[in-house]
Amino acid sequence: MSYHIYTTRGIILSSRPIGEADRIYSVLTRDLGLVRARAAGVRKNISKLRGVLEPFVLSRISLVRGKDYWRVTSAECLRAIPAAAGIARPLALLEKLVQGEAHHPELFDAVEDEITRFKIQDSGFKNEDWEISLVSKVLHHLGYLKEADLNLDKKELIKVINEGLQSSHLV
């Protein structure tokens, strides 16, 4: 029996251990939406995927559909952002708001653009501003904010973001 291997860009949102050496990952992919993927043996020291499949990493990932989960066959790190840089909260929010394997290429592109734009310790760029920008774009692409809201000043944008989050009833 042959399996189709799907190769796509993905952002690792979170992971949790399963069994003795496996992990389940939540991955926002450009082509498949939000998927849950299992990587066998990834917690072993000899695993080739061990350093590549970490939360807050933009990867090129190859997946095969399994009965319960997708299965990771290979991955390549394209960009990693340290968790201390303030990315954990927006990506945790993204994982809560996106439900199922709905195809959202424009959402993925917006998040990827923000991650690519992110600079650690750049004097002209504040992590708080970056976080507000990322969350507003996520909410816009999921239908909780209007496009005009993205051009509001910081104080008004935060107010609209909070209203959008309240209307989602998920946070």
NORNOR-V249171 format. One record per residue. RES is the residue in three letters. PSI is psi in whole degrees, 0 to 359 (NA if undefined). BURIAL is + if it has 9 or more other ideal C-beta (glycine too) atoms within 8 Angstrom, else -. Layout:
((RES;PSI;BURIAL) (RES;PSI;BURIAL))
This chain:
((MET;131;-) (SER;150;-) (TYR;145;-) (HIS;129;-) (ILE;123;-) (TYR;123;+) (THR;126;-) (THR;166;+) (ARG;143;+) (GLY;153;+) (ILE;121;+) (ILE;115;+) (LEU;319;+) (SER;169;+) (SER;158;+) (ARG;145;-) (PRO;149;-) (ILE;134;-) (GLY;203;-) (GLU;323;-) (ALA;6;+) (ASP;167;+) (ARG;150;+) (ILE;131;+) (TYR;143;+) (SER;120;+) (VAL;123;+) (LEU;114;+) (THR;155;+) (ARG;320;+) (ASP;338;-) (LEU;352;+) (GLY;208;+) (LEU;119;+) (VAL;154;+) (ARG;122;+) (ALA;139;+) (ARG;133;+) (ALA;115;+) (ALA;133;-) (GLY;13;-) (VAL;341;+) (ARG;356;+) (LYS;148;-) (ASN;333;-) (ILE;0;-) (SER;132;+) (LYS;335;-) (LEU;353;+) (ARG;310;+) (GLY;346;-) (VAL;323;+) (LEU;81;+) (GLU;149;+) (PRO;147;+) (PHE;35;+) (VAL;134;+) (LEU;122;+) (SER;160;+) (ARG;119;+) (ILE;139;+) (SER;131;+) (LEU;150;+) (VAL;136;+) (ARG;129;-) (GLY;183;-) (LYS;309;-) (ASP;323;-) (TYR;162;+) (TRP;158;+) (ARG;130;+) (VAL;126;+) (THR;328;-) (SER;162;-) (ALA;152;+) (GLU;128;-) (CYS;126;+) (LEU;324;-) (ARG;134;-) (ALA;142;-) (ILE;127;+) (PRO;140;-) (ALA;329;-) (ALA;349;-) (ALA;0;+) (GLY;18;+) (ILE;342;+) (ALA;314;+) (ARG;311;-) (PRO;325;+) (LEU;328;+) (ALA;320;+) (LEU;316;+) (LEU;317;+) (GLU;325;+) (LYS;322;-) (LEU;327;+) (VAL;123;+) (GLN;133;-) (GLY;188;-) (GLU;43;-) (ALA;136;-) (HIS;116;-) (HIS;67;+) (PRO;325;-) (GLU;327;-) (LEU;313;+) (PHE;315;+) (ASP;320;+) (ALA;316;+) (VAL;317;+) (GLU;319;+) (ASP;317;-) (GLU;319;+) (ILE;319;+) (THR;326;-) (ARG;339;-) (PHE;133;+) (LYS;131;-) (ILE;131;-) (GLN;33;-) (ASP;125;-) (SER;332;-) (GLY;9;-) (PHE;116;-) (LYS;140;-) (ASN;324;-) (GLU;316;-) (ASP;321;+) (TRP;317;+) (GLU;318;+) (ILE;317;+) (SER;315;+) (LEU;312;+) (VAL;320;+) (SER;321;+) (LYS;322;+) (VAL;311;+) (LEU;324;+) (HIS;312;+) (HIS;339;+) (LEU;1;+) (GLY;12;-) (TYR;346;+) (LEU;149;+) (LYS;159;-) (GLU;324;-) (ALA;331;-) (ASP;333;+) (LEU;341;+) (ASN;6;-) (LEU;159;+) (ASP;167;-) (LYS;313;-) (LYS;315;-) (GLU;323;-) (LEU;318;+) (ILE;320;+) (LYS;315;-) (VAL;322;+) (ILE;313;+) (ASN;321;-) (GLU;320;-) (GLY;319;+) (LEU;321;+) (GLN;321;-) (SER;340;-) (SER;336;+) (HIS;18;-) (LEU;345;-) (VAL;NA;-))
